[in-house]
Every structure is written in structure tokens, then in C-alpha cells.
Amino acid sequence: MANGDQLKALLRSHAEGDDRHFYSVAMQMAAHEAKQGHGKLAEELRELIDAAKSRRHGAPLEGAAIPITRPKGELASLLSVSYPSRRLSDMVLAPPVLESLQQVLKEQRHLSKLRSHGLHPRRKLLLVGPSGTGKTMTAAALAGELGIPLFVVRLDSFITKFMGETAAKLRQVFDAVASTRGVYLFDEFDAIGSQRGMANDVGETRRILNSFLLMIEQDESSSVIVAATNHPDILDEALFRRFDDVVQYHVPSADEVKALLRMRLANYLKSPKALAELAEVATGLSHAEVARAVGDAIKEAVMHDQDAVAVDAVRSLLQQRQAVMRRMDR
């Protein structure tokens, strides 16, 4: 059962009209019941909370589209929100990555059923891999597939020189995670998740990591938490245990590059046979680099009133990207 402090906090927030804190405390109570093995009671509490929020704000119940609610006050400086229409089918992903994400979506779509049996659907993901391989886009696709908002956490707004302020800001974000269902993206996560004790470690960074570890472990909300990093090697080992899945991204294979080119050039390339040649030129580039080169070629064709993109133009732009990448690697 709820303890005295939770009941007092619940009544106080209700009396003060603080909906966000009221729902946060109520979700904490539901999480406590779940940990005690009272799965059915916990799920009933969550359903009551969802129904109350829906009646209060005119939002549809779980499973339907949720209108965007803009973060207010200090929270507005910590979160940016959008309502993506992107889907996984808009992306070219390696089979293991696609299978992992489809499993997450499957479990999220059966959230209530799983929780009624005391089971925990996957919802805490760590995406690792080189820049431009689709990690950030994945968060948008998950939000689009589930019909829920995408909240991007502004990590640059977190770190302050005053002890305790950063943890308080992080608490605000996790209160939002508990009160408003969405996909919450911590991009460039190594900014706060780097190993404790590293040479460039500072006290405040260490406090942020410790606070994050505690808060993500305690979080029992219905939101999806996505952390993305290009540098998994510098992440603190304790972080990996806090996520349900660690999904590995890589630069696309030759077949994946060909699929990406086909997807992007379908309406602009007269010679489909050229795809194999272009894919060979593009091998080694990230998804983003290939997409930028193709996008530039299409824009040039449109601006010159051309119905199709010249294969030579695409090849040249891909080669330019390759040259830039080689210079950066030196």
C-alpha cells in the first residue's frame, strides 16, 4: 500500500492543482505495487491515471494519437517536443536492428496485457554506433509508430556549476517521463554517461551520472527512453545494465546502400541498373552521407527542371563525400 508521504504528496498536489506532480506521485504508487508483486492492482492504477489524464486534457486513451503538449516553465529549456510521422519502413536498417526495434514495438502495443501478467515490456533502449547511421531517426520512427510525442532532452541545459541543480533538472525530466507518455531521447548520451574516474571527469558530471542511474532504475512509467551515443567505449559500465536492449548500428552494407539508393531515387532515376554501380561507390559512407548526396543531386535536377537525376551527378556527389570522409579520418 502507499506510504504516508506518498498520500500526503498526492493530496497536497491535488489541492494545489499541480497535475504533473499528482500524476507523478500516482505513477510512483503504481510502480511500488508492481514491485510488491501486485501486478493487477498496479495496472488498474495506471489505467485510472491514463483515464484521468484523458478526461482532464481531452486526450485519447492509450493506443490513440496523443496531442502535443508543450513543456512549460523551466522544463521548456530541458525538452523539445515534436510529433513525428516517420515509420520504420522509411528507414534502411540491418536485419538485427530491425528485429530488435520491431520487438520493442510489439511489446509496447501489448503494454497493458503484459503488465497485467506482471511482465515488463521493453522500453529502455541504448543505441550505439557511428554518426549518421540512424540512431536519432530511430527515436522519431518509434514515436511515429506508436503515435506518441518525441521529447528530445537538451543535455546542454543540464550541466551547471552549482551542485544539486543538475540533479534537480534531471528529476524534472523523469517526472515528465512518468506523467506524459512519449519517446524521450537522450542524444549524444556520452555527455553525461562517461565513465566515472576518467581523466576529464568533474564532480558535477559524476553526480549527473549517479542521478541518472538511480532515476532510470526507479522509473516504471509507460514512456520509452532512448539513449544514443557514438562512443559506447567511454560509457560507464553500470549504464548497460539499466537498459532493456543495447542496439548496435553500423555503416550500411553494400546491399543496404543499394536499398537506400533505391528508396531515395525511385522517382528520379531512369536507369535502375545503375544502382549497383552507385552502391559500390557509396560503400563505406553512413546512411546520412548517402542521403545527403542523393538529396543534393535531386535538388539540382529539380532546380534545372529535369525529370530525372543524372547517374554521373550522383556518382560525383558520392565521391565528394568519400573524399571528405577520408580527409576526416587522417
N, C-alpha and C positions, 0 to 999 in steps of 0.2 A: 504494500500500500504506500501511498505518497507520504513523505515525512512532513513534519510541521513547517519547516522552512519553505518547502515547495507550495504547501497550501496557502501560507501567508503571502508568498510572492504571487501566487495565482490571483488571490483576492485583491491584493494591492494593485496589480496591473489592470485588473478588471475595473476597479474603482477609478483609476486614473485614466482609463480609456486607452491604455498602451497596448494595442492589439498585438504588435510584434512581440513584445515581451510575454504577453499572455500565451500566445501560441507556442513560443519557445519553451516556456515552463511546462506547458501541457505536453509537448513532444518529449521533453525530458522525463516526465512521469510515465509516458507510454514506453519509452526506452527502458526505464527501470523495471517495468512489469515484464517486458520481453526478456530481460536478463535474469529475472526470477523464474523464468520458465512459463510465465502466464501468457502464452502466445495469443490465445483467442482474445483475452482482455486487452492486450496491447493493440491488436489490430482493430478492435472495436473503438478504442480511444482514438486511434489515428483516423478512422473513418468519421468519427464525430467531429474531430478537428477539421478535417477536409470539408465536411458538410457545413460547419460553422463559417469557415472562411469563404466558401462559395456563396452562402446566403448573405454574408456581410458585404462582400465585394461584388456580388453579381457574377462571379466566375463560375465556369462549368466544373463539374466533378472530375475526378481523376480519369484520364483517358481521353478527355476532350481538350480542345485548344485552350490555353491559358493566356489571357490578355497581358501585355507587358505592363508592369508597374515600375515606374522609375524610382530608383533608390533616392531617398531624401536625406537632407542634413549631411552629416559627415560621411554617411555611407555612400553618398553620391561621388565622393572623391576616392572611394575604395573599389567601387564596382561600376562597370559599364554594362549596359544590357542591350540585347538585340533579340529578334525573333526570326531565326534563320529558316529559310525554305530548302536548304541544301539536304540531299539524301546520300546515303552510302553509294547508291547507283551512279552518282555524279562523280565518284572517285575511282581511280585505278589503284587497287590495293593488292598486296601479296596475299595468297590464299590463307596463310596462318593468321595474318592481321584481320582479314575479313571474317574469318570464322570466329575469332575472339570477340569482335565487335557485334556480330550477329547474335552470339550467345548472350552478351550483355543486354541487347535489345529484347531478346526473347524473355529473359528473366524479368526485365523491367515491365514488360507488358503483362506479366503474370505476377506482379508485385504483391497484390492482396492475397492471392491464392497461396503463394509461397510463405508469406508471413503468417497466415492463418495456421500453417503447419509448423511454425517456429523456425522457418528457414530464412536465410538472409540472401536476397538477390544481389548479384554483383552490381556495384555502383561506385567503387573507388578504384580508379584506373591511373596507372603511371605509364605514360607514353614516352619512349626513349628512342633516339635516333638522330641522324644528321639533319641539319637545317633544310627546310624545303621539301620534306618527304611526306607531309600531310598530317602532322600531329594536331596543329591548330584547327585545320579544316575538319578533322575528325570530330572535335568537340562540337563544331557547328552542325555537322551531319547528325550526331547523336541527338542534339536538341531538336533538329528538324524532324527526325524520325519519330521522336516521342511527343512532338507538339508542345514543347515547354521552352521557356526562355533560356538564352545563353547569357550567363553572367561572367564577364572577364574580370578577374581580380587584378587590380592595379598594384603590383608589388612595389613599384617605385614610390607609392604613397605610404608604405608601411614603415620603413625604417626611419626612426627619429633618433636624436641624440639624447632624448630623455628616457631614462629607464622606466619601464612599465607602460609607456604609451603604445608601443608596438603591439604588445600582448593584448591591450585593450582594443586596438583596432582589429586584430585578428579575431577576437571574441565577437565583435560586431558582425564580421563576415560569417562566422559559423552560426550566429543567431539567425542571420538571413537564410543560410543554408537550411536551418531547421524550420523556419516559418514560411518560406516561399520555395516551392519545388522548382528546380531548374537544373541545368548543367552548369557547374561552377568550374571555370578554367583557371588554373594557376599556371600561366605560361612562363617560360624561362625559369622554371622552378628551382634551378640550382642557385638562384639568387638568395634563397632563404634555406635551401636544403643541403648546403655543402657540409662536408664532414666537420664535426666538432674537433678542435685541436689542430686544424690546418694553420699554416704559417700566416695566412692573411685573415684568420679568424678574429673577430672582435666580439666583445661581450654581448652587445645587443643582437648580433646575428645569431649567436648561440642561444640567447633567450627566445628569439623568434622560433628557431627550430624546435626547442623543447616545448614551447607552447603549441606549435603545430602538431607535434607528435601526440600530445595529450588530447587536443581537441578533435583530431581526426579519429583517434581511437574511441573517444566517447560519443562521437556523432552516430546517431541511429535514425537519421532523417530519411526522407524519401528522395532526396536530391541525388544527382550524380556528380561526383567530384572527380575532375580530371586534372592531373599534374603532367606537364610536358617539359622535357629537357633535352638539350643537345649534348649534355655532358653527364651521363649516368655515372661515370667513373669517379666524379667528385661528390656524389650524393652520400649522405650518411647512411650506413648500413641499416640502421634502425628503421629508416623510412620504408624500405622494401617490404617489411613485414606488415606495414599498415595498409597496404593496398591489396585489393582482391586479385588484380591481374596486373602484370607488367607486360606491356605490348611493345615488341621490338619493330622499329621501322628501319628500312634500308633504302638506298637509291634504287630506282626501278631496274628490273632485269630487262633484257632486250625485248622479250615478249610483252612486258608491262609497258615499256616505252612505246611499242607499236600500238598497243591498245589505247594508250593515252593520245597518241597522234591521231588514231582513227576517230576517237571521241571528239577531239578538238577540230579536226579538219574535215569531218564528214560532209559538210555542206560547201566546202571551199576547194577541194582537191579533185581535179578531173581525172587524175591517174592514180587509182588506188594501189597499183603495183609499186608506186614509188615509196609507199610506206615502209617497206622492208629496208630500202636504202637509207631513208631518213632516220629510221630507228637505229641503224648501225652508227650513223653519225652522232646521234644523241646519246648513245650508251655511255653511262658514267655520270650523266647530268641528273640532278634531282628532278622530282616532279615539277616543282615550281619553276626551275630553269627552263625545262621543256615547254611548259605552259606559257611562260613569258615570251620565248622566242616565237612560238606559234601565234600568240596574240599580236605580237608586233607585225608579223607577216600578214595577218588578216586585216589589221588596221590599215596597212599600206595599200592593200588591194581595194578596200572599201573607199579610201580617200581618192584613189585613182579610178573609181567607177569600174573596177574589174570584177567579173563574176566569179573568178577562181584565183586561187593563190598559186604563184609560180613555184615549182619544186625547187628551182635554183635559189629563190629568195629564202625559203625555209631552211634549205641546207646552209646558206651563208650565215643566217642568224644563229643557227645551232652551232656552227663552227666558231662564231664570235664568242658565244657563251663558253664553249670549251676552252678557248684561248684565255678568257678571263679567269676561269676556274684554275687553269694551270699556273697562271701568274700568282693567284692567291695561295696556291699550295707550296710555292717556293719559299 
